[in-house]
Amino acid sequence: MSIKITATSTCDLPPELLERYQITMVPLYVAFGQGTYKDGLEATPEDIFRHVEGGGQLPSTSAVNIADYQELFAELSPKYDAVLHITIGSEFSCCYQNALVAAEEYGNVYVVDSRNLTVGQGLLPLEAAIAAERGDSIEDILKMLDGMIDRVDTTFVVDKLDYLAKGGRCSSVVALGANLLRLKPCIVLADGKMTVGKKYRGAFEKVLPDYVRDQLKDKNVDLNRAFVVHTRCDPSIPTAVCDIVKEFGFRDVVTAVAGCTISCHCGPNTLGIIFLRK
């Protein structure tokens, strides 16, 4: 059975994994300056950072529209026994709803709401592609994903709240206070929503070891794979975090760079660890 795995560009899987498992990315849109661009194809996080650091307004992102999905599914549906599309969480974008509408006329197109973002979403198409490669049926893969969604553990630490304040996700007063006090909030994904967890205090690179150990200790962790995902950190920072993550016995620790969506919301110097719980 031939099964094609696709995902919105928000999944942030490294290019080598996308190529290895032939996962097709479907870009969201990011708007800044005078234009609107396809995430990852026509715009990168560095474009966003340069724009904002140059005095521009914070870019906005928009979902994959129904017409884009109709074009995608019309192309892929005749070529495969099944097409599986995994979206960013429906609480964060209307990609899922748009994909459902476009998939209605195709009996072999299946749409899954990851209820997550960045590599917390990306774990699902990756595991689906691995399962498809070993010959699992689409029914078995859908069942596997259904049992996996609530097991994804996604957290990240934000260095400064400037981008969150610019995007209206916290007040400028709160952002100023947090920056003055050198507070680094941990953002937690739970039940498809973002909440604020523990607040660390100190330099960004200094609080990360405590953050990593807090997230991994006393959890029933699936040690097969963990991701360290970041936005424009100094290369030494994710390398050091990966070394700490490896201390917990993960068989594979992968570094990923977050795309435009996370970059728009959190800005540079954001880092998270993502893994599955048993």
Disulfide bonds with the S-S distance in Angstrom:
none
